[in-house]
Amino acid sequence: MNFMKHPGLILLLLASPAWSAQNQVCPDRIQLESAQIKPSKPSPRWVASVSPGPVWLSGFNLFDGPPEMGAQLQPEDADTHANLSVWRFSSPTPDLWLSCDYASGLFRLAMPVKQAVTECRAVSKSAGLPKVLQVSFTCQ
C-alpha cells in the first residue's frame, strides 16, 4: 500500500507495532530511506539533502475514508489532562481509517479499521528520554 503520494519516498518502520483486530499502536518513529526534494522555485545554488535520523511520531487522527480524501474527524471528547480522545458514532461506521502522523503531519502511516465500529479511543502519552510520543487506538 502506498501511504505517501511523494515519488521516491520509502518509509521503513523501526518499531514493530502490536497490530490486532481492533487495537493499534503507532510506531514511535519512521526512517526516511530516500526522498526526492524539489524546491518550488528551483535555483542551482540550493542543494537538497535528507537527514538520516528518525522522524518521530507527532500526532494522530481518525478519518472517514482514506486520509487522502481529507475527511478528518474531530473527537467528540478530548481530555488533554487524561491524554484521551474519543470518537463516538450513533451507528456502526464501516470506513474508518486510523493515522499516525510524523513531522507535524508531513508523513502519515494509515490503516483501515477492519470492522464497523461505534467508538474509537486514542490514548497518547510522552515517555522515555528523550520524551517520545506514544499513541494507541482501541476501536469497538
N, CA, C and O atoms as a DFTB+ gen file, in Angstrom:
560 C
 N C O
     1  1       0.849      -1.174       0.000
     2  2       0.000       0.000       0.000
     3  2       0.892       1.233       0.000
     4  3       1.852       1.289       0.768
     5  1       0.606       2.209      -0.828
     6  2       1.380       3.433      -0.913
     7  2       0.794       4.453       0.050
     8  3      -0.272       5.013      -0.206
     9  1       1.491       4.699       1.163
    10  2       0.990       5.630       2.157
    11  2       1.306       7.062       1.783
    12  3       0.641       7.981       2.261
    13  1       2.279       7.272       0.962
    14  2       2.692       8.621       0.622
    15  2       2.507       8.835      -0.868
    16  3       2.685       7.913      -1.663
    17  1       2.162      10.012      -1.229
    18  2       1.971      10.361      -2.629
    19  2       3.188      11.130      -3.152
    20  3       3.061      11.944      -4.067
    21  1       4.364      10.874      -2.573
    22  2       5.583      11.555      -2.986
    23  2       6.485      10.547      -3.685
    24  3       6.878       9.560      -3.062
    25  1       6.834      10.756      -4.964
    26  2       7.689       9.809      -5.662
    27  2       9.054       9.722      -5.000
    28  3       9.602      10.717      -4.526
    29  1       9.583       8.520      -4.981
    30  2      10.917       8.306      -4.454
    31  2      10.998       8.221      -2.945
    32  3      12.096       8.096      -2.404
    33  1       9.888       8.283      -2.251
    34  2       9.913       8.265      -0.792
    35  2       9.596       6.871      -0.290
    36  3       8.550       6.309      -0.616
    37  1      10.491       6.315       0.497
    38  2      10.285       4.987       1.062
    39  2      10.396       5.107       2.568
    40  3      11.360       5.673       3.085
    41  1       9.415       4.576       3.269
    42  2       9.417       4.617       4.722
    43  2       9.753       3.244       5.265
    44  3       9.197       2.239       4.822
    45  1      10.644       3.204       6.205
    46  2      10.960       1.967       6.896
    47  2      10.525       2.101       8.338
    48  3      10.866       3.083       8.998
    49  1       9.788       1.148       8.833
    50  2       9.366       1.179      10.225
    51  2      10.492       0.647      11.097
    52  3      11.067      -0.405      10.816
    53  1      10.799       1.380      12.152
    54  2      11.835       0.944      13.079
    55  2      11.239       0.291      14.318
    56  3      11.957      -0.313      15.116
    57  1       9.933       0.413      14.477
    58  2       9.272      -0.220      15.612
    59  2       8.320      -1.262      15.062
    60  3       7.685      -1.036      14.031
    61  1       8.212      -2.379      15.719
    62  2       7.240      -3.372      15.252
    63  2       5.961      -3.168      16.034
    64  3       5.915      -3.493      17.220
    65  1       4.910      -2.633      15.402
    66  2       3.677      -2.328      16.112
    67  2       2.933      -3.589      16.512
    68  3       3.049      -4.639      15.880
    69  1       2.165      -3.448      17.583
    70  2       1.359      -4.570      18.058
    71  2      -0.015      -4.454      17.421
    72  3      -0.924      -3.892      18.033
    73  1      -0.197      -4.971      16.202
    74  2      -1.449      -4.858      15.476
    75  2      -2.337      -6.047      15.811
    76  3      -1.898      -7.196      15.749
    77  1      -3.568      -5.773      16.162
    78  2      -4.572      -6.812      16.324
    79  2      -5.846      -6.287      15.698
    80  3      -5.844      -5.189      15.141
    81  1      -6.924      -7.029      15.770
    82  2      -8.142      -6.691      15.039
    83  2      -8.603      -5.257      15.302
    84  3      -8.867      -4.525      14.347
    85  1      -8.705      -4.840      16.534
    86  2      -9.235      -3.512      16.825
    87  2      -8.332      -2.688      17.739
    88  3      -8.741      -1.613      18.179
    89  1      -7.142      -3.146      18.033
    90  2      -6.192      -2.407      18.868
    91  2      -4.944      -2.144      18.045
    92  3      -4.311      -3.076      17.549
    93  1      -4.587      -0.861      17.900
    94  2      -3.442      -0.488      17.094
    95  2      -2.523       0.427      17.896
    96  3      -2.985       1.263      18.672
    97  1      -1.229       0.260      17.701
    98  2      -0.224       1.105      18.331
    99  2       0.587       1.755      17.223
   100  3       1.087       1.072      16.329
   101  1       0.717       3.069      17.279
   102  2       1.520       3.777      16.278
   103  2       3.008       3.502      16.500
   104  3       3.475       3.547      17.638
   105  1       3.756       3.220      15.438
   106  2       5.210       3.154      15.587
   107  2       5.713       4.519      16.063
   108  3       5.260       5.546      15.557
   109  1       6.629       4.550      17.013
   110  2       7.061       5.835      17.565
   111  2       7.955       6.624      16.617
   112  3       8.167       7.819      16.821
   113  1       8.488       5.966      15.572
   114  2       9.327       6.675      14.611
   115  2       9.349       5.927      13.283
   116  3       9.082       4.727      13.213
   117  1       9.672       6.665      12.248
   118  2       9.886       6.090      10.930
   119  2      11.247       6.566      10.462
   120  3      11.810       7.511      11.014
   121  1      11.758       5.921       9.466
   122  2      13.059       6.289       8.914
   123  2      12.894       6.578       7.430
   124  3      12.307       5.775       6.704
   125  1      13.399       7.703       6.977
   126  2      13.398       8.002       5.554
   127  2      14.612       7.319       4.934
   128  3      15.750       7.589       5.316
   129  1      14.363       6.450       3.993
   130  2      15.472       5.787       3.312
   131  2      15.914       6.607       2.108
   132  3      17.108       6.724       1.833
   133  1      14.961       7.167       1.403
   134  2      15.270       8.038       0.279
   135  2      14.108       8.992       0.075
   136  3      12.968       8.686       0.423
   137  1      14.402      10.128      -0.480
   138  2      13.357      11.107      -0.754
   139  2      13.812      11.977      -1.920
   140  3      15.006      12.154      -2.163
   141  1      12.850      12.500      -2.615
   142  2      13.137      13.417      -3.704
   143  2      12.605      14.780      -3.286
   144  3      11.411      14.932      -3.032
   145  1      13.481      15.760      -3.215
   146  2      13.110      17.097      -2.781
   147  2      13.185      18.015      -3.994
   148  3      14.197      18.067      -4.693
   149  1      12.093      18.738      -4.228
   150  2      12.050      19.667      -5.353
   151  2      11.582      21.029      -4.845
   152  3      10.425      21.175      -4.449
   153  1      12.470      22.030      -4.852
   154  2      12.050      23.372      -4.431
   155  2      10.993      23.928      -5.377
   156  3      10.986      23.603      -6.565
   157  1      10.099      24.766      -4.852
   158  2       9.048      25.340      -5.693
   159  2       9.613      26.317      -6.723
   160  3       9.060      26.466      -7.812
   161  1      10.706      26.977      -6.376
   162  2      11.392      27.866      -7.318
   163  2      12.848      27.409      -7.402
   164  3      13.693      27.882      -6.643
   165  1      13.139      26.493      -8.320
   166  2      14.490      25.921      -8.387
   167  2      15.569      26.977      -8.609
   168  3      15.392      27.920      -9.380
   169  1      16.652      26.798      -7.937
   170  2      17.844      27.615      -8.116
   171  2      19.035      26.675      -8.054
   172  3      19.088      25.800      -7.190
   173  1      19.986      26.843      -8.956
   174  2      21.147      25.944      -8.948
   175  2      21.995      26.062      -7.685
   176  3      22.846      25.209      -7.438
   177  1      21.780      27.095      -6.889
   178  2      22.584      27.279      -5.681
   179  2      22.098      26.429      -4.508
   180  3      22.861      26.178      -3.575
   181  1      20.833      25.980      -4.541
   182  2      20.304      25.173      -3.445
   183  2      20.701      23.716      -3.624
   184  3      20.634      23.176      -4.728
   185  1      21.111      23.089      -2.537
   186  2      21.458      21.670      -2.545
   187  2      20.517      20.974      -1.559
   188  3      20.467      21.344      -0.386
   189  1      19.783      19.983      -2.022
   190  2      18.816      19.272      -1.178
   191  2      19.475      18.080      -0.497
   192  3      20.332      17.414      -1.079
   193  1      19.068      17.821       0.737
   194  2      19.555      16.639       1.451
   195  2      18.471      16.165       2.411
   196  3      17.565      16.919       2.768
   197  1      18.577      14.911       2.820
   198  2      17.645      14.315       3.766
   199  2      18.463      13.803       4.945
   200  3      19.450      13.090       4.766
   201  1      18.047      14.172       6.139
   202  2      18.729      13.716       7.343
   203  2      18.555      12.209       7.505
   204  3      17.458      11.690       7.297
   205  1      19.620      11.501       7.873
   206  2      19.493      10.045       8.046
   207  2      18.819       9.640       9.356
   208  3      18.578       8.452       9.576
   209  1      18.513      10.583      10.214
   210  2      17.925      10.256      11.513
   211  2      16.456       9.892      11.429
   212  3      15.840       9.998      10.369
   213  1      15.897       9.462      12.554
   214  2      14.482       9.078      12.581
   215  2      13.560      10.291      12.498
   216  3      13.944      11.412      12.833
   217  1      12.340      10.036      12.045
   218  2      11.272      11.036      12.050
   219  2      10.278      10.549      13.104
   220  3       9.721       9.458      12.982
   221  1      10.063      11.356      14.129
   222  2       9.300      10.938      15.300
   223  2       7.804      11.168      15.129
   224  3       7.370      12.084      14.430
   225  1       7.034      10.314      15.782
   226  2       5.582      10.444      15.841
   227  2       5.234      11.802      16.444
   228  3       5.770      12.177      17.487
   229  1       4.339      12.537      15.792
   230  2       3.986      13.869      16.283
   231  2       2.485      14.040      16.509
   232  3       2.060      15.045      17.079
   233  1       1.675      13.073      16.069
   234  2       0.237      13.211      16.266
   235  2      -0.514      12.021      15.724
   236  3       0.086      11.039      15.286
   237  1      -1.841      12.110      15.755
   238  2      -2.701      11.014      15.316
   239  2      -4.031      11.589      14.880
   240  3      -4.398      12.697      15.272
   241  1      -4.755      10.832      14.065
   242  2      -6.054      11.268      13.569
   243  2      -6.926      10.065      13.271
   244  3      -6.455       8.930      13.196
   245  1      -8.206      10.340      13.103
   246  2      -9.179       9.356      12.648
   247  2      -9.876       9.977      11.444
   248  3     -10.273      11.142      11.481
   249  1     -10.025       9.193      10.373
   250  2     -10.610       9.689       9.133
   251  2     -11.826       8.860       8.744
   252  3     -11.891       7.664       9.029
   253  1     -12.783       9.503       8.094
   254  2     -13.916       8.819       7.485
   255  2     -13.524       8.562       6.037
   256  3     -13.738       9.410       5.170
   257  1     -12.957       7.407       5.780
   258  2     -12.419       7.069       4.468
   259  2     -10.918       7.254       4.452
   260  3     -10.341       7.718       5.436
   261  1     -10.272       6.898       3.346
   262  2      -8.817       7.041       3.253
   263  2      -8.381       8.489       3.511
   264  3      -9.053       9.418       3.064
   265  1      -7.272       8.692       4.222
   266  2      -6.832      10.045       4.578
   267  2      -6.655      10.991       3.392
   268  3      -6.862      12.197       3.528
   269  1      -6.275      10.458       2.234
   270  2      -6.077      11.355       1.088
   271  2      -7.373      12.038       0.644
   272  3      -7.339      13.007      -0.114
   273  1      -8.518      11.527       1.119
   274  2      -9.802      12.172       0.816
   275  2     -10.038      13.385       1.718
   276  3     -10.885      14.226       1.420
   277  1      -9.286      13.475       2.824
   278  2      -9.338      14.662       3.673
   279  2     -10.480      14.746       4.670
   280  3     -10.727      15.825       5.209
   281  1     -11.190      13.653       4.940
   282  2     -12.332      13.690       5.853
   283  2     -11.905      13.377       7.286
   284  3     -12.308      12.365       7.860
   285  1     -11.089      14.256       7.849
   286  2     -10.610      14.086       9.220
   287  2     -11.759      14.316      10.186
   288  3     -12.502      15.289      10.054
   289  1     -11.907      13.424      11.156
   290  2     -12.975      13.512      12.153
   291  2     -12.442      14.149      13.430
   292  3     -11.326      13.859      13.861
   293  1     -13.241      15.007      14.023
   294  2     -12.875      15.613      15.300
   295  2     -13.398      14.732      16.427
   296  3     -14.523      14.237      16.350
   297  1     -12.599      14.528      17.474
   298  2     -13.094      13.703      18.581
   299  2     -14.276      14.367      19.278
   300  3     -14.344      15.589      19.404
   301  1     -15.206      13.524      19.729
   302  2     -16.357      14.013      20.486
   303  2     -15.897      14.498      21.856
   304  3     -16.334      15.539      22.346
   305  1     -15.012      13.724      22.456
   306  2     -14.424      14.072      23.748
   307  2     -12.917      14.070      23.593
   308  3     -12.336      13.127      23.055
   309  1     -12.295      15.127      24.066
   310  2     -10.833      15.180      24.074
   311  2     -10.413      15.725      25.432
   312  3     -10.609      16.905      25.725
   313  1      -9.842      14.873      26.245
   314  2      -9.382      15.247      27.578
   315  2      -7.865      15.331      27.543
   316  3      -7.180      14.311      27.606
   317  1      -7.339      16.553      27.441
   318  2      -5.897      16.709      27.327
   319  2      -5.168      16.314      28.604
   320  3      -4.009      15.901      28.550
   321  1      -5.832      16.434      29.757
   322  2      -5.185      16.031      31.014
   323  2      -5.057      14.516      31.106
   324  3      -4.067      14.008      31.633
   325  1      -6.043      13.797      30.603
   326  2      -6.008      12.334      30.617
   327  2      -5.377      11.771      29.344
   328  3      -5.208      10.557      29.221
   329  1      -5.024      12.654      28.386
   330  2      -4.436      12.231      27.110
   331  2      -5.333      11.238      26.390
   332  3      -4.858      10.240      25.849
   333  1      -6.628      11.516      26.386
   334  2      -7.605      10.616      25.795
   335  2      -8.463      11.370      24.787
   336  3      -8.975      12.450      25.084
   337  1      -8.618      10.804      23.601
   338  2      -9.533      11.325      22.584
   339  2     -10.529      10.228      22.259
   340  3     -10.145       9.073      22.075
   341  1     -11.830      10.585      22.186
   342  2     -12.882       9.600      21.937
   343  2     -13.752      10.068      20.783
   344  3     -14.211      11.210      20.756
   345  1     -13.973       9.171      19.832
   346  2     -14.896       9.398      18.727
   347  2     -16.035       8.404      18.899
   348  3     -15.790       7.204      19.025
   349  1     -17.294       8.888      18.908
   350  2     -18.463       8.012      19.045
   351  2     -19.346       8.172      17.819
   352  3     -19.443       9.255      17.242
   353  1     -19.993       7.066      17.427
   354  2     -20.852       7.059      16.249
   355  2     -22.188       6.431      16.634
   356  3     -22.214       5.423      17.340
   357  1     -23.295       7.013      16.178
   358  2     -24.627       6.528      16.547
   359  2     -24.947       5.174      15.929
   360  3     -25.771       4.428      16.459
   361  1     -24.310       4.856      14.828
   362  2     -24.479       3.532      14.216
   363  2     -23.100       3.045      13.779
   364  3     -22.195       3.858      13.589
   365  1     -22.924       1.738      13.616
   366  2     -21.611       1.221      13.219
   367  2     -21.112       1.892      11.932
   368  3     -21.817       1.946      10.925
   369  1     -19.902       2.390      11.997
   370  2     -19.296       3.122      10.882
   371  2     -18.263       2.228      10.210
   372  3     -17.299       1.813      10.853
   373  1     -18.449       1.922       8.916
   374  2     -17.625       0.909       8.260
   375  2     -16.311       1.375       7.638
   376  3     -15.434       0.538       7.421
   377  1     -16.124       2.654       7.340
   378  2     -14.958       3.048       6.550
   379  2     -14.046       4.012       7.303
   380  3     -13.668       5.057       6.774
   381  1     -13.694       3.658       8.536
   382  2     -12.806       4.499       9.327
   383  2     -11.349       4.129       9.068
   384  3     -11.017       2.967       8.833
   385  1     -10.500       5.134       9.117
   386  2      -9.057       4.928       8.969
   387  2      -8.350       5.603      10.130
   388  3      -8.670       6.739      10.479
   389  1      -7.389       4.909      10.729
   390  2      -6.531       5.456      11.770
   391  2      -5.291       6.019      11.101
   392  3      -4.824       5.480      10.098
   393  1      -4.751       7.109      11.657
   394  2      -3.485       7.604      11.114
   395  2      -2.527       7.955      12.233
   396  3      -2.912       8.481      13.277
   397  1      -1.280       7.649      11.981
   398  2      -0.168       8.014      12.847
   399  2       0.621       9.046      12.048
   400  3       1.079       8.757      10.942
   401  1       0.782      10.241      12.600
   402  2       1.357      11.358      11.857
   403  2       2.770      11.667      12.352
   404  3       3.053      11.619      13.549
   405  1       3.637      11.983      11.407
   406  2       5.049      12.240      11.683
   407  2       5.443      13.582      11.090
   408  3       4.910      13.988      10.057
   409  1       6.377      14.273      11.741
   410  2       6.846      15.576      11.261
   411  2       5.657      16.516      11.040
   412  3       5.498      17.100       9.969
   413  1       4.832      16.646      12.074
   414  2       3.650      17.524      12.044
   415  2       2.700      17.218      10.892
   416  3       2.091      18.127      10.329
   417  1       2.574      15.950      10.542
   418  2       1.632      15.531       9.513
   419  2       2.195      15.482       8.106
   420  3       1.476      15.137       7.168
   421  1       3.466      15.820       7.937
   422  2       4.076      15.758       6.610
   423  2       4.111      14.322       6.095
   424  3       3.940      14.076       4.900
   425  1       4.335      13.372       7.015
   426  2       4.327      11.947       6.685
   427  2       3.240      11.280       7.516
   428  3       2.989      11.677       8.654
   429  1       2.607      10.283       6.957
   430  2       1.488       9.640       7.654
   431  2       1.488       8.151       7.343
   432  3       1.659       7.750       6.191
   433  1       1.298       7.336       8.370
   434  2       1.002       5.918       8.210
   435  2      -0.473       5.771       8.537
   436  3      -0.934       6.258       9.570
   437  1      -1.214       5.107       7.668
   438  2      -2.658       4.980       7.887
   439  2      -3.084       3.548       7.618
   440  3      -2.461       2.833       6.833
   441  1      -4.149       3.148       8.277
   442  2      -4.717       1.821       8.051
   443  2      -6.211       1.854       8.321
   444  3      -6.671       2.607       9.179
   445  1      -6.979       1.038       7.588
   446  2      -8.420       0.993       7.830
   447  2      -8.726       0.193       9.092
   448  3      -8.011      -0.748       9.436
   449  1      -9.789       0.578       9.769
   450  2     -10.317      -0.226      10.877
   451  2     -11.044      -1.392      10.213
   452  3     -11.855      -1.180       9.312
   453  1     -10.764      -2.606      10.642
   454  2     -11.232      -3.799       9.940
   455  2     -12.742      -4.030       9.990
   456  3     -13.296      -4.659       9.089
   457  1     -13.414      -3.531      11.026
   458  2     -14.854      -3.775      11.168
   459  2     -15.572      -2.461      11.432
   460  3     -14.961      -1.482      11.859
   461  1     -16.885      -2.449      11.171
   462  2     -17.695      -1.285      11.521
   463  2     -17.724      -1.166      13.044
   464  3     -17.932      -2.159      13.742
   465  1     -17.518       0.036      13.554
   466  2     -17.447       0.260      14.995
   467  2     -18.337       1.433      15.387
   468  3     -18.752       2.224      14.539
   469  1     -18.622       1.536      16.675
   470  2     -19.404       2.666      17.188
   471  2     -18.557       3.603      18.045
   472  3     -19.014       4.681      18.426
   473  1     -17.310       3.192      18.353
   474  2     -16.445       4.050      19.164
   475  2     -14.981       3.741      18.904
   476  3     -14.594       2.582      18.755
   477  1     -14.173       4.789      18.850
   478  2     -12.712       4.653      18.816
   479  2     -12.136       5.567      19.882
   480  3     -12.608       6.685      20.088
   481  1     -11.104       5.070      20.557
   482  2     -10.398       5.843      21.579
   483  2      -8.923       5.861      21.227
   484  3      -8.369       4.863      20.766
   485  1      -8.296       7.001      21.448
   486  2      -6.854       7.120      21.289
   487  2      -6.281       7.609      22.608
   488  3      -6.716       8.623      23.153
   489  1      -5.308       6.881      23.107
   490  2      -4.604       7.277      24.323
   491  2      -3.192       7.656      23.902
   492  3      -2.507       6.897      23.216
   493  1      -2.769       8.839      24.322
   494  2      -1.436       9.304      23.976
   495  2      -0.679       9.685      25.241
   496  3      -1.257      10.133      26.231
   497  1       0.624       9.493      25.173
   498  2       1.477       9.916      26.290
   499  2       2.879      10.116      25.761
   500  3       3.259       9.564      24.728
   501  1       3.638      10.912      26.485
   502  2       5.053      11.094      26.177
   503  2       5.840      10.361      27.235
   504  3       5.604      10.532      28.431
   505  1       6.782       9.539      26.791
   506  2       7.549       8.733      27.737
   507  2       8.979       8.572      27.231
   508  3       9.267       8.779      26.052
   509  1       9.851       8.204      28.134
   510  2      11.240       7.922      27.789
   511  2      12.103       9.162      27.771
   512  3      11.640      10.280      27.995
   513  1      13.380       8.928      27.496
   514  2      14.355      10.009      27.360
   515  2      15.073       9.831      26.036
   516  3      15.767       8.827      25.876
   517  1      14.958      10.713      25.103
   518  2      14.128      11.908      25.182
   519  2      12.653      11.547      25.147
   520  3      12.283      10.424      24.803
   521  1      11.817      12.506      25.507
   522  2      10.368      12.269      25.514
   523  2       9.898      11.919      24.104
   524  3      10.165      12.647      23.148
   525  1       9.198      10.800      23.992
   526  2       8.705      10.303      22.712
   527  2       7.202      10.103      22.832
   528  3       6.722       9.518      23.803
   529  1       6.459      10.594      21.837
   530  2       5.016      10.415      21.826
   531  2       4.682       8.956      21.552
   532  3       5.254       8.334      20.657
   533  1       3.751       8.418      22.330
   534  2       3.239       7.062      22.144
   535  2       1.727       7.157      22.026
   536  3       1.080       7.834      22.824
   537  1       1.153       6.471      21.016
   538  2      -0.277       6.535      20.773
   539  2      -0.805       5.131      20.536
   540  3      -0.225       4.354      19.777
   541  1      -1.921       4.813      21.201
   542  2      -2.597       3.542      20.938
   543  2      -4.069       3.815      20.706
   544  3      -4.679       4.644      21.382
   545  1      -4.634       3.097      19.730
   546  2      -6.040       3.206      19.376
   547  2      -6.765       1.940      19.819
   548  3      -6.211       0.844      19.743
   549  1      -8.002       2.091      20.282
   550  2      -8.888       0.964      20.535
   551  2     -10.229       1.312      19.916
   552  3     -10.823       2.339      20.242
   553  1     -10.708       0.450      19.016
   554  2     -11.997       0.673      18.360
   555  2     -12.889      -0.530      18.635
   556  3     -12.434      -1.673      18.595
   557  1     -14.165      -0.263      18.914
   558  2     -15.113      -1.345      19.194
   559  2     -16.480      -1.001      18.651
   560  3     -17.415      -1.790      18.789
